[in-house]
Every structure is written in structure tokens, then in C-alpha cells.
Amino acid sequence: MTNTYPRSFSHIGLSVPDVQKAVAFYTEVLGWYAIMKPSEIREDDSPIGQMCTDVFGRGWGKLKIAHLATSDKVGV
């Protein structure tokens, strides 16, 4: 198997202590696009609630999430 670097990816998730401040930094300083502004998500049967349960496991309760994108279309 040949390793080819750098490898590409379509999106990445980051955990930050303050989503509002993080979105402000990434949009104002790095110029990323806000696709979905910070929103509170609760553990439920909605598609995004189920996705978060898949990632974090049961019992996460609620969290704030935002979706950003870089100029070359990498989602964060």
C-alpha cells in the first residue's frame, strides 16, 4: 500500500468551550462561512439528535452546535 500525503477530507468536528466565541473567531479572523449559526441540540429522536447520540453515546443531554465551511469547502 502506498501512502499518499496530504490526504483530503470533507469535514471535521471540533469541541470548543464557547461555540459563540469560536464561530466569531473562525468567521472574522479566518474568513470561514457560517452555514448553520450556533444552535442548541437536545438528545431526542430528530435526525441531528440521533447523529449526536451516534457520536457521543447515550446520555449527552444537550449541546450547542454550529456548522462552518472553509473557502475550499471543508466543513467544520
N, C-alpha and C positions, 0 to 999 in steps of 0.2 A: 504494500500500500504506500502510495506517495502522499506525503503531507504537503498541501498547498497553503501557503500563507500570503497575505492575511485572508482569513475566512470571512465570508459575508453572513449577515443575519438580518432578519426583518424587524425584530423588536426585542426589547429588553425591559425588565421590570426593576425598579429601584425602590427601596424603602427609605423614607426620609422622616425626620422628626416633625417637620412642619410643611405640609403639602402646599399651602398658600405661598410661603416664602420660596420654596423650591420652584414652583411654577413661575413666580416673578423672576427669579434668577435665570432660569433656563430660557425664558422668553425675552427678557430685557437684555441680558448680557450675551447669551449665545445665539439669540435670534430664532429659537425654535418656535414652531407653530403650536398653539393650543387647539387641539381637536375636541377635547372634552374638558371643560373647566372643572376644578375640584368639586366633587360631589360625594355625599355620604352614601355608602352602600351598606345595607343590612343583610345579615345572614338569613336568607329566605330561599324560596324556590324559583326566583327570577333567573333568567339566563346569567346575568352578571353575578348574582348571589351564588349560583351553583358553580360558576367558574372560580370564584374566590374560595369556596369550600374545597374544590379540587386542588387548589394551590396551597391553602393554609390548613386544611383539615377542619373537622367539625369543632364548633365552639369559639370561633373567632369573633362572633357578635356583630361588630360594625367597624367600618374604616372609611377613610376618605381616599378617593382615587381621582387621578386626572390622567388624561391621555395627551401626549405631545408627539411631535414629529420633527425630525431634523430636515434640513433642506434637501438631503438626498433620500428622503422618505423612510428613514429608520424610525420606527415607533418606540416611544419611551413612556 
